[in-house]
Amino acid sequence: MRYGNALREAVESPRTTPLIGIYDMYSASIAAQHYNGFFVSGFGFAASHYGLPDIGFIAWPDMVAFVERLRLAFPRHHMLVDIDDGYVDPEVACHVVQRLERAGASGVILEDQKRPRRCGHADGKLILPLEEYLAKLDLVLSSREEMLVVARTDATEESEIVRRAAALAETDADVVLVDGVRSVEWIRKIRSVVGDKPLLFNQIAGGKSPRLSLSELSDLGVNLAIYSTPCLFAAHGAIDGALSDLKMADGRLPDTRETGAIGVKGSTELLEKNISRHHDSRVSVSV
């Protein structure tokens, strides 16, 4: 399957295409029941794989290995991967892109931050000189075959946002992302600046950008929407609540037959699907 072209076709559809941020194989297994596209979030991966904030700890071999596991379990899902700044060096960025494309990634996001990097919705971001970023982006674009590439700027000063968005729209990148956009008015402004180039919008709970529906984003001319952390933050709340309940019950587990909560049977049935997607008939595991 040509994963890059499949995502490219989704980008060209009249409605905004959502990609759901997942952070491990289990969250992806749940998300796959609801959406046909994943965003492999750097925020979520740093949190789940290292237990650390998204400030540059990710090692590219770990990310590549994660994408390989995802693609094996989800052979038909869109999969857009956050590669931060390409792991600093332009040649490393090209190598990672080639590895990810061979692993089955649909696309990557390459940002213009410099180290120490920050989450796109955090304060204190530093950005590379535009010419330096464009040179790195050009190398990445020349190293991919048909993978989709999103060019991202983390500029925060208004005139620099406009300058960089216009410059990114002139490249061969497939999509432009201005991260941390603070208002609907600025989404409209960026849409006008990038012309016909597809536009991506990043939503994160508690972030700097407005909370918008897919219909609202479609009306604003946004082609792709990534939801970085709904699975991670939901798991945070659910795990905290479940363990508080367990403590209050003096360690007695809830009766799943009475509460309808997930138990071993429901969990196993979910995970069986990651096998059966590769077979005509469903693989069953007795529980």
C-alpha positions in Angstrom: 0.0 0.0 0.0 1.2 3.5 -0.8 0.6 5.1 2.5 1.7 8.6 1.6 -0.6 8.8 -1.4 -3.5 7.4 0.7 -3.1 10.2 3.2 -2.6 12.8 0.4 -6.0 11.7 -1.0 -7.6 12.2 2.4 -6.0 15.7 2.7 -7.7 16.6 -0.7 -11.2 15.7 0.6 -13.6 18.6 1.2 -13.8 18.0 4.9 -11.1 18.3 7.5 -9.4 14.9 8.1 -8.8 14.1 11.8 -5.7 12.2 13.0 -5.9 11.0 16.6 -2.9 11.2 18.8 -1.9 7.8 20.3 0.9 7.1 22.7 1.3 3.3 22.8 -0.1 0.1 21.2 -3.0 -0.1 23.6 -4.2 3.4 23.0 -3.9 2.9 19.3 -6.0 -0.3 19.6 -8.8 1.7 21.2 -8.5 4.6 18.8 -8.6 2.3 15.8 -12.2 1.4 16.7 -13.2 5.1 16.2 -10.9 6.7 13.6 -8.9 5.5 10.6 -6.0 7.9 11.2 -3.3 8.2 13.9 -1.0 11.0 14.9 2.1 9.5 16.5 2.5 12.4 19.0 5.9 13.4 20.3 4.2 14.6 23.5 2.5 11.3 24.0 5.5 9.2 23.1 7.9 11.1 25.4 5.4 10.7 28.2 4.7 7.0 27.7 8.1 5.7 26.6 10.3 7.8 28.9 8.0 9.3 31.5 9.4 12.7 30.5 8.1 16.0 29.1 8.3 16.7 25.3 11.5 18.8 25.4 13.8 16.7 23.2 14.4 13.4 25.0 13.1 11.2 22.1 15.8 9.0 20.4 14.9 8.3 16.8 15.5 4.5 16.9 12.8 4.3 19.6 10.3 6.2 17.5 11.1 4.1 14.4 10.6 0.9 16.4 7.3 2.1 17.7 6.1 3.0 14.2 7.1 -0.5 12.9 5.0 -2.1 15.7 2.1 0.2 14.9 2.1 -0.6 11.2 2.2 -4.3 11.7 -1.0 -4.1 13.9 -2.7 -1.5 11.8 -2.0 -2.1 8.1 -4.6 0.3 6.7 -4.6 3.3 9.1 -3.1 6.7 8.2 -0.1 7.3 10.3 1.5 10.8 10.6 4.6 10.8 12.7 6.1 13.7 14.7 9.8 13.8 14.2 10.4 17.1 16.0 13.4 18.9 14.4 14.6 15.7 12.6 16.7 14.9 15.6 18.9 18.0 15.1 21.2 17.0 12.2 19.8 17.2 8.6 21.4 13.9 7.5 19.9 12.2 10.5 16.5 13.7 9.6 16.9 12.2 6.1 17.9 8.8 7.4 14.9 8.8 9.8 12.5 9.7 7.1 13.7 6.9 4.9 13.5 4.4 7.8 10.0 5.6 8.6 8.8 5.4 5.0 10.1 1.8 4.8 8.3 1.0 8.1 5.1 2.2 6.6 4.6 5.7 8.0 2.2 7.8 5.9 3.9 11.1 6.7 6.1 13.1 9.0 6.0 16.6 10.6 9.4 18.5 10.6 9.5 21.6 12.7 11.8 24.6 12.6 12.7 24.7 16.4 16.2 24.5 17.7 17.4 22.9 20.9 16.4 23.0 23.6 13.0 22.3 22.0 9.6 22.7 23.6 6.0 21.4 23.1 4.4 23.6 20.3 2.0 25.0 22.9 4.6 25.9 25.5 6.4 29.2 26.1 10.0 29.8 25.4 10.3 28.2 21.9 13.4 29.0 19.9 13.5 28.7 16.1 16.2 28.1 13.5 17.1 30.8 11.0 14.6 30.3 8.1 17.3 29.6 5.6 18.7 26.8 7.8 15.4 25.2 8.2 14.5 25.4 4.5 17.8 23.7 3.7 17.0 20.8 6.1 13.4 20.6 4.8 14.7 20.5 1.2 17.0 17.6 2.0 14.1 15.7 3.7 11.9 16.3 0.7 14.5 14.9 -1.6 15.0 11.8 0.5 11.4 10.7 0.6 9.7 8.7 -2.1 6.0 9.3 -1.8 5.7 10.0 1.9 3.7 13.1 2.9 5.7 15.8 4.5 4.3 18.6 6.8 6.4 21.7 7.2 5.9 23.2 10.6 6.9 26.6 12.0 6.9 27.4 15.7 7.2 31.1 15.2 5.3 33.2 17.7 5.9 36.8 16.6 3.1 37.8 14.1 5.3 39.1 11.3 7.5 36.1 11.5 4.5 33.7 11.4 3.4 35.4 8.2 6.9 35.3 6.7 7.6 31.7 7.5 4.1 30.4 6.5 4.5 32.1 3.1 8.0 30.6 2.7 6.8 27.1 3.7 3.9 27.3 1.2 6.5 27.9 -1.6 8.3 24.7 -0.9 7.5 21.2 -2.1 6.1 20.2 1.3 2.6 18.8 1.1 1.1 20.6 4.1 1.9 23.6 6.2 1.5 23.7 10.0 1.8 26.9 12.2 1.7 25.5 15.7 0.2 27.2 18.7 -2.2 29.4 16.6 -4.1 31.5 19.2 -7.3 32.6 17.4 -9.7 31.9 14.6 -8.7 35.2 13.0 -5.1 33.9 12.8 -6.2 30.6 11.2 -8.0 32.7 8.6 -4.8 34.9 8.2 -2.6 31.8 7.7 -5.0 30.3 5.3 -4.8 33.4 3.1 -1.0 33.5 3.4 -0.4 29.9 2.3 -2.8 30.1 -0.7 -3.8 26.7 -2.1 -1.3 24.7 0.0 -3.1 22.3 2.4 -3.2 23.5 6.0 -2.9 21.4 9.3 -4.2 22.5 12.7 -3.0 21.1 16.0 -5.4 20.8 18.9 -4.2 19.9 22.4 -6.3 20.1 25.6 -5.2 23.1 27.6 -3.1 24.4 24.8 -2.9 27.9 23.3 -5.2 27.3 20.3 -9.1 27.6 20.2 -11.2 24.5 20.6 -12.9 24.0 17.3 -15.1 21.3 15.7 -14.2 19.5 12.5 -17.1 21.4 10.8 -15.7 24.7 12.0 -12.2 23.8 10.8 -13.6 22.7 7.4 -15.3 26.1 7.1 -11.9 27.8 7.8 -10.2 25.8 5.0 -8.2 23.5 7.3 -7.4 20.2 5.6 -5.9 18.1 8.5 -6.5 18.2 12.2 -4.2 16.4 14.6 -5.4 15.7 18.2 -2.2 15.3 20.1 -3.3 14.0 23.5 -6.9 12.9 23.9 -5.9 9.3 24.6 -3.0 10.2 27.0 -5.0 12.7 29.0 -8.1 10.4 29.2 -5.9 7.6 30.4 -4.4 9.9 33.1 -7.8 10.7 34.5 -9.2 7.1 34.2 -6.1 5.5 35.8 -6.1 8.0 38.6 -9.8 7.5 39.2 -9.6 3.7 39.1 -6.8 3.6 41.6 -8.5 6.0 43.9 -11.6 3.8 43.8 -9.4 0.7 44.5 -7.9 2.4 47.5 -11.3 3.4 48.8 -12.5 -0.2 48.4 -9.6 -1.6 50.5 -8.2 -3.3 47.4 -11.3 -5.1 46.3 -11.6 -5.0 42.5 -15.0 -3.9 40.9 -17.4 -6.5 39.6 -17.2 -6.0 35.8 -20.5 -7.8 35.3 -22.3 -5.2 37.4 -20.4 -2.1 36.4 -19.8 -2.9 32.7 -16.1 -1.9 33.2 -13.5 -3.5 31.0 -12.2 -6.8 32.2 -9.9 -9.5 30.8 -12.4 -10.7 28.2 -13.0 -7.2 26.8 -9.4 -6.4 26.7 -8.4 -9.6 25.0 -11.1 -9.2 22.4 -9.7 -5.7 21.6 -6.2 -7.0 21.2 -7.3 -9.9 19.0 -8.2 -7.4 16.4 -4.5 -6.6 15.9 -4.0 -10.1 14.7 -7.2 -10.6 12.8 -6.6 -7.5 10.6 -4.1 -9.6 8.7 -6.4 -12.6 8.2 -9.7 -13.2 6.3 -11.2 -14.9 9.4 -11.1 -13.7 12.9 -8.5 -15.2 15.3 -10.1 -16.1 18.6 -8.4 -16.5 22.0 -10.4 -18.2 24.7 -10.5 -16.4 28.0 
